[in-house]
């Protein structure tokens, strides 16, 4: 499109971006980044579980416990979503 409209600055910028993507965006890097996101989300789920358990042990009110349960469920759903993605 940029070539059709003789926009050389845009063509140069797009070609540079494509070169960088080809050089830096490999399957291994994508898989590694995806694995890191999954691991971070697993830590978040574990943290939410600990918070919920602590609130239950301390006898916090049902509203607080319900809030922790919702946060835990959201974290679990996000983890499932990440695990279902190829990378």
C-alpha positions as CSV (number, residue, x, y, z in Angstrom):
1,X,0.0,0.0,0.0
2,X,2.8,2.4,0.9
3,X,4.6,1.5,-2.3
4,X,1.5,2.1,-4.3
5,X,1.2,5.6,-2.9
6,X,4.9,6.2,-3.3
7,X,5.4,6.8,0.4
8,X,9.1,5.9,0.7
9,X,9.4,6.9,4.4
10,X,6.6,4.5,5.3
11,X,8.1,1.8,3.1
12,X,11.5,2.2,4.8
13,X,9.9,2.0,8.2
14,X,7.8,-1.1,7.4
15,X,10.8,-2.8,5.9
16,X,12.9,-2.1,9.0
17,X,10.2,-3.4,11.3
18,X,9.9,-6.6,9.2
19,X,13.6,-7.1,9.4
20,X,13.6,-6.7,13.2
21,X,10.6,-9.1,13.5
22,X,12.3,-11.8,11.4
23,X,15.6,-11.4,13.4
24,X,14.1,-11.3,16.9
25,X,10.7,-13.1,16.8
26,X,11.5,-16.8,16.8
27,X,9.3,-19.7,17.8
28,X,11.6,-20.5,20.7
29,X,11.3,-16.9,22.0
30,X,7.5,-17.0,21.7
31,X,7.3,-20.3,23.5
32,X,9.6,-19.1,26.2
33,X,7.6,-15.9,26.7
34,X,4.4,-17.9,26.8
35,X,5.9,-20.3,29.4
36,X,6.9,-17.4,31.5
37,X,3.3,-16.0,31.4
38,X,1.9,-19.3,32.4
39,X,4.4,-19.6,35.3
40,X,3.6,-16.1,36.5
41,X,-0.2,-16.9,36.4
42,X,0.4,-20.2,38.3
43,X,2.1,-18.1,41.0
44,X,-0.8,-15.7,41.0
45,X,-3.2,-18.7,41.5
46,X,-1.1,-20.0,44.4
47,X,-1.0,-16.6,46.0
48,X,-4.8,-16.2,45.7
49,X,-5.3,-19.6,47.3
50,X,-3.0,-18.6,50.2
51,X,-4.9,-15.4,50.7
52,X,-8.3,-17.2,50.7
53,X,-7.0,-19.8,53.1
54,X,-5.6,-17.2,55.4
55,X,-8.9,-15.2,55.4
56,X,-10.8,-18.4,56.2
57,X,-8.4,-19.3,59.1
58,X,-8.7,-15.8,60.5
59,X,-12.5,-16.0,60.4
60,X,-13.0,-13.1,58.1
61,X,-16.5,-12.1,57.1
62,X,-18.3,-13.8,54.1
63,X,-18.0,-10.7,52.0
64,X,-14.2,-10.7,52.2
65,X,-14.0,-14.5,51.6
66,X,-16.4,-14.2,48.7
67,X,-14.2,-11.5,47.2
68,X,-11.1,-13.7,47.6
69,X,-13.0,-16.7,46.0
70,X,-13.9,-14.6,43.0
71,X,-10.3,-13.4,42.6
72,X,-9.1,-17.0,42.8
73,X,-11.6,-18.1,40.2
74,X,-10.6,-15.2,37.9
75,X,-6.9,-16.2,38.2
76,X,-7.8,-19.9,37.5
77,X,-9.7,-18.9,34.4
78,X,-6.9,-16.8,33.1
79,X,-4.5,-19.7,33.7
80,X,-6.7,-22.0,31.8
81,X,-6.9,-19.5,28.9
82,X,-3.1,-19.2,28.8
83,X,-2.7,-23.0,28.9
84,X,-5.1,-23.4,26.0
85,X,-3.2,-21.0,23.8
86,X,-0.6,-22.5,21.6
87,X,1.9,-19.7,22.4
